[in-house]
Amino acid sequence: MHEYSIVQALLGRVADEARRHGARSVHRLTVTVGELSGVETALLATAYDIFRERTICAGAPLEIRTVKARWECPSCGRARPRGAVLSCAACGHPARLVEGDEIVLERVELEVP
């Protein structure tokens, strides 16, 4: 379950940011997870609930936004519909994944003095 290591890295990053800003506590975290990232969002949420105890994030809920995968042609920029062949109908170039494999810490709400 790599969700545990993701949460440990997330909590470390948030703790660093909280220290950098002199925060007293964290009120909320928002994370974006792409559908092709290999992350099971339910396991991520469970791991966060387990590991956040006795950290600066103890009282902070985790909001997880999921992002659908999206492909487009790198040459002409045309989007490829979901389930379509992953080559451009207009110019024949292979499509590239432009969204949907990310794991991003989008927002940290801190209480600072």
C-alpha positions in Angstrom: 0.0 0.0 0.0 1.9 3.0 -1.2 -0.8 5.2 0.1 0.9 5.1 3.5 4.1 6.4 2.0 2.3 9.1 0.1 0.6 10.2 3.3 3.9 10.2 5.2 5.4 12.4 2.5 2.3 14.7 2.5 2.5 15.2 6.3 6.2 15.9 6.1 5.6 18.5 3.4 2.8 20.2 5.3 4.8 20.2 8.5 7.7 21.9 6.6 5.3 24.6 5.2 3.7 25.1 8.7 7.1 25.7 10.2 8.1 28.0 7.4 5.1 30.1 8.1 5.1 29.8 11.9 1.7 28.2 11.8 0.0 27.0 15.0 -2.2 24.5 13.3 -3.5 23.2 9.9 -7.2 23.6 9.3 -7.6 21.7 5.9 -5.7 20.0 3.1 -6.7 19.6 -0.5 -5.1 17.0 -2.7 -5.8 16.3 -6.3 -5.4 12.7 -7.4 -5.6 11.6 -11.1 -7.6 8.5 -11.9 -4.5 6.9 -13.5 -2.1 7.8 -10.6 -2.4 4.3 -9.1 -3.7 5.8 -5.8 -6.8 4.3 -4.2 -8.5 7.4 -2.7 -10.3 5.5 0.0 -7.0 4.0 1.2 -5.4 7.4 1.0 -8.1 8.9 3.2 -7.8 6.0 5.7 -4.0 6.3 5.8 -4.3 10.1 6.4 -6.8 9.6 9.3 -4.4 7.1 10.9 -1.1 9.0 10.4 -2.4 12.6 11.2 -2.8 11.9 14.9 -0.3 13.8 17.0 0.8 15.9 14.1 0.1 19.5 13.2 -2.6 18.1 10.9 -4.5 16.3 13.7 -7.6 18.5 13.3 -7.4 19.0 9.6 -9.7 17.2 7.3 -8.3 16.0 3.9 -10.3 16.9 0.8 -9.5 14.7 -2.1 -10.4 15.9 -5.6 -10.2 13.3 -8.4 -9.2 14.2 -11.9 -10.3 12.2 -15.0 -7.7 11.2 -17.5 -7.4 13.4 -20.6 -5.4 12.9 -23.7 -4.6 15.2 -26.6 -2.5 15.4 -29.7 0.9 17.0 -29.0 1.0 18.4 -32.5 -2.3 20.0 -33.1 -3.8 20.0 -29.6 -7.0 18.2 -30.4 -8.5 16.3 -27.5 -9.0 12.6 -27.8 -12.4 11.4 -26.5 -12.4 8.9 -23.7 -12.2 5.4 -25.1 -11.0 6.5 -28.5 -7.9 5.3 -30.3 -5.0 7.2 -28.9 -3.8 8.7 -32.1 -5.0 11.9 -33.7 -7.6 11.5 -36.4 -6.5 14.8 -38.0 -2.7 14.4 -38.1 -2.0 10.8 -37.0 0.4 11.7 -34.1 0.1 9.5 -31.0 -1.9 11.2 -28.2 -0.3 12.1 -24.9 -1.7 12.1 -21.5 -2.1 15.7 -20.3 -4.1 15.1 -17.1 -5.1 12.3 -14.8 -1.9 10.7 -13.5 -1.0 13.4 -10.9 -0.9 13.6 -7.2 -0.8 17.2 -6.1 -1.0 19.0 -2.8 -3.2 21.8 -4.0 -4.0 23.7 -0.8 -3.0 24.0 2.8 -5.1 26.1 5.2 -2.9 27.2 8.1 -3.6 29.2 11.3 -0.7 31.7 11.7 -0.3 34.2 14.4 
